């Protein structure tokens, strides 16, 4: 069998989307030694992240050219049994499509996007879902939302949870803190949050809660660290930090590579995830796998991922967020118990299981396509009058 994957996200610092496709490909390489895999990349050097035996082709970095012509042309040349994309398939796609739709926040909360981005996703994802052979998503929450929004039946949408990369693991906190102090000049104990600086991740709420936490508990020595890409919303977030009474204790690192992110998780005191909307929430598992206690929002898919291994709060309630952070920071016994629970919870997720379930969908789509081709090739018997 020959499977193809649109891996243009690799090397483009697209955080969750990039982690998803990279880890899937690594899982495929371990599990399927016989199928041929073709990956489509758009950044020079991205092939370093691809398993050695996988074929790679380069397609245009420009999304209009890639989806409007280039990817379809490559698929016509390569003739795979299917192509796996995230959110959007190419126009005039000549092969069956498996699409991963991690969430539909662009429909349910368009205010989290620029107007042009929201309109683009509404159009292109709708077209892709309509024509797809199968739809993959990461949680029961997202499955229900997709089926409701697009009026789909149960058999077209399959839940395949994501996981954290196996590189996220416990390290000695002292060495991790030393790394962060040397490279990022952050020398105080700190609260960590991870995610692009966009409205959906609730960075303004995080700053407000941190401000109130320190105002009510001046003995706490902690800083606040945001790790994540800048976006169109970043100026508002940085302005809010500057206006905070504790603005000098708020740090923005921008994008960091996986090794530095590993060090941040291991060096932090606690991890906080105040997002308004998630189809899954991989950073929760990354922090838990590094042995950190987690406080996170109680909305959308997050309770599915966190299970009973994190302190939950309403992202709309600053008082609840402050209480969760304070309890973890001042109550060592509670913090250590949540660290143990988090490690156990993270152990239930693995990219190998994710890859196996995804491959099962590939095999089903390939078999259905083969059956369709056989039936189409059979001579049609017409009854004589």
Residue, then its C-alpha position, 0 to 999 in steps of 0.5 A: x500500500x502507498x499512503x501519502x501525508x501532507x506534512x507541510x507543517x513540519x519546520x514551520x513552528x506551527x506548534x500543535x499541527x507540527x507536533x501532530x504530523x511529526x509524531x504520527x510519521x515516527x509512529x508509522x515508521x515503527x509500526x508499518x514496515x511494508x507500506x510505502x509512505x510519501x510525505x509532502x514538505x514545504x520547508x527546506x531542511x524539514x526532511x531531517x524530521x522525516x523517518x529515513x525510509x519515507x519518500x519526501x517531496x517538496x510542495x509550495x510554501x504558499x498555501x494558495x499555490x500548494x492547495x490550488x495546484x502543487x499538491x494535487x499535481x504531486x498526488x496525480x504523479x505519485x498515485x497514492x491510495x490516499x492522502x492525509x491532511x489537516x483541516x484542508x485538502x487540495x482542490x481537485x484532489x485525485x485520491x481519497x482524503x483522510x482529514x484530521x480536524x482537531x477542533x472547530x473553534x473557527x465556527x464556534x468562536x470566530x472571535x478568536x480569529x482574524x475575519x479572513x482566517x475564519x472565513x477561509x477555514x469555514x469554506x475550505x474545511x467544509x469542502x474538505x469534510x464533505x468530500x473526505x472518506x474519513x474524518x479524524x479528531x482528537x476527542x469526544x468533545x470535538x467529534x460531537x461538535x463536528x457531527x453537529x456542525x456538519x450533520x454527519x453520521x457516527x461512522x464518518x468521524x473517528x476519535x483518535x486521541x493525540x499524545x505527548x512526544x516521548x522526549x517529554x520526561x522528567x529531568x533533575x529540576x536543578x539542571x533544568x532551572x540552570x539551563x533556563x537561567x543561563x539561556x533565558x535569564x529567568x532566575x526566579x521560580x516560575x509559573x509556566x503557560x504554553x501556547x501561542x499568544x492568541x485570544x483562544x489561549x486566554x493570555x489576558x486572563x492569565x496575566x490578570x490572575x497572576x497579578x491578583x495572585x501576587x497582590x494577595x500573596x506578596x510572599x510568593x517569589x514566582x515569575x510568570x513565563x509565556x512560551x509560544x509564538x507571537x501572533x496578531x494578538x501579541x501587542x495586546x498581551x504585551x501591553x497588558x503585561x506592561x500595565x500589570x503591577x508585576x509586569x517585570x516578573x512576566x516573561x515572553x520567550x516566543x517560540x522555543x524548540x523541543x529541547x528548551x520546552x522540555x527544560x521549561x516544563x522541568x524547571x517550572x513550579x507548576x503549569x497553568x493552561x487557562x485556555x477557552x477552547x481546545x480540541x485536545x490540549x497536548x501541553x497538559x500531557x507534556x507538563x504531566x509527563x515531566x512531573x509537573x502539577x497542572x491547573x487548567x480550564x474546565x471547558x471543551x476537551x480539557x477534562x477528557x485529557x486531564x481526567x482527575x489529575x489536575x486542578x480545574x477552574x473556569x477560565x472566565x473566573x479569575x478568582x477560581x484561577x487564582x485559588x488553583x494556582x495558590x493552592x498548588x504553590x503553597x500546599x506542597x503535599x497537594x502539589x506532589x500528589x497532583x504530580x504523581x497523578x499527572x505522571x500516571x495519567x500521561x502514561x495512558x497516552x502514546x503516539x504509537x497507539x495514536x499511529x496504530x489507530x490512524x493506520x487502521x483508518x488508512x487500511x479501511x479507506x484503502x480497502x473501500x477504495x479498492x473495492x470501489x475500483x473493482x466494482x467500477x471495472x466489472x462489465x455492466x450486464x444489461x438485460x435484453x429486452 
